[in-house]
Amino acid sequence: MKTQSFYPLLQIADIETAARFYEQHLGFSRIFSSDWYIHLRAGGDIPFELAFIVPDHETIPPQGRGTTQNVMLSLYVEDAILEHERLDAEGVKIVQPLRDEVFGQRHFIAADPNGILIDIISAIEPDPVWLQANS
């Protein structure tokens, strides 16, 4: 199989509110919109995509219907500190404060209006002791 595109399709009740959140706070733009499905593309050099569908749409097999839960989207950015300050000032719900991890990440976790977690990450140098112990 040769994949031409890959994106998460989140099943949520309020797709319009979700789309506006990602557009307003995370720089996504709509590439398709209907009353049951919205497809977004991130700004930047790489066209990352994300889509939302109502959880009971007829195109979803009955055993797969329901809302998406326990999913975390990871977004790598240049500066997690600046993004933390910006999103906090914009009133985005921060569910895990900014912190540095020994394995080489500076990150925080926000939640979108549907409770989907968004891990905003910048790469940092790993702790040398941790790196030596895990090499």
C-alpha positions in Angstrom: 0.0 0.0 0.0 1.2 3.5 -0.9 -0.4 6.0 1.5 -1.2 9.3 0.0 -2.5 11.0 3.1 -2.9 10.3 6.8 -4.9 12.2 9.4 -6.9 11.5 12.6 -10.7 11.6 12.2 -12.2 12.5 15.6 -15.8 11.6 16.3 -17.3 14.5 18.3 -20.7 16.0 18.8 -19.9 19.6 18.2 -17.7 19.7 15.1 -18.2 23.4 14.5 -16.9 24.4 17.9 -13.9 22.1 17.6 -13.0 23.4 14.1 -13.2 27.0 15.3 -10.9 26.2 18.3 -8.2 24.7 16.0 -8.6 27.6 13.6 -8.4 30.3 16.2 -5.8 28.9 18.5 -3.7 26.4 16.5 -3.5 27.9 13.0 -5.5 25.3 11.1 -7.6 26.2 8.0 -10.7 24.5 6.6 -10.4 22.6 3.4 -13.9 21.0 3.6 -16.9 21.8 5.7 -20.4 20.3 6.1 -22.9 19.9 8.9 -21.5 16.4 9.7 -17.8 16.6 8.7 -15.1 19.2 8.8 -11.5 18.7 7.5 -8.7 21.0 8.5 -5.1 21.6 7.4 -2.3 23.0 9.6 -0.4 26.0 8.5 3.3 25.6 7.9 5.6 23.7 5.5 4.1 20.3 6.1 0.4 19.9 5.4 -0.7 18.1 8.5 -4.5 17.4 8.6 -7.2 16.8 11.1 -10.9 16.0 10.6 -14.0 15.9 12.7 -17.2 13.8 12.1 -20.4 13.6 14.1 -20.3 10.4 16.1 -23.5 8.9 14.8 -23.0 9.5 11.1 -24.3 6.8 8.7 -20.8 6.3 7.2 -19.5 5.0 10.5 -20.3 1.3 11.1 -22.7 0.9 14.1 -20.0 -0.8 16.2 -17.7 2.2 15.7 -20.1 5.0 16.6 -19.6 7.1 19.6 -17.4 9.9 20.7 -13.6 9.8 20.6 -12.1 9.4 24.0 -8.6 9.0 25.5 -6.8 10.5 22.5 -3.9 12.9 22.6 -2.7 14.9 19.7 1.0 15.8 19.7 2.1 19.0 18.1 5.8 19.8 17.8 6.5 23.6 17.8 9.6 25.8 17.8 9.0 27.2 21.3 6.7 25.5 23.8 7.2 28.3 26.3 5.9 30.9 23.9 3.0 28.7 22.9 2.1 28.0 26.5 2.1 31.8 27.3 0.0 32.6 24.2 -2.6 29.8 24.7 -2.9 30.5 28.4 -3.5 34.2 27.6 -6.2 33.2 25.1 -8.0 31.2 27.8 -7.2 27.8 26.4 -7.6 25.2 29.2 -4.1 23.9 30.2 -4.5 20.5 31.9 -0.8 19.9 32.5 1.6 22.9 33.0 4.7 23.5 31.1 7.6 21.2 32.1 10.8 19.7 30.9 11.3 15.9 30.6 14.7 14.2 31.1 14.3 12.5 27.7 14.4 15.7 25.7 11.0 17.4 25.6 9.7 20.7 26.9 5.9 20.5 26.8 2.5 21.2 28.2 -0.9 19.6 27.6 -4.0 21.6 26.7 -7.6 20.4 26.1 -9.9 21.4 23.3 -13.6 22.1 23.9 -14.4 18.4 23.5 -11.8 17.2 26.0 -9.3 16.0 23.3 -5.8 16.5 24.8 -3.2 18.4 22.8 0.4 17.9 23.8 2.4 21.0 22.6 6.1 20.0 22.5 9.5 21.5 21.8 12.7 19.4 21.6 15.4 20.2 24.2 18.6 18.5 25.0 18.1 15.3 27.0 19.6 15.1 30.5 23.1 13.7 30.0 22.7 11.2 32.9 19.4 9.9 31.6 20.9 9.7 28.1 23.9 7.7 29.2 21.7 5.3 31.2 19.3 4.8 28.2 21.8 4.5 25.4 
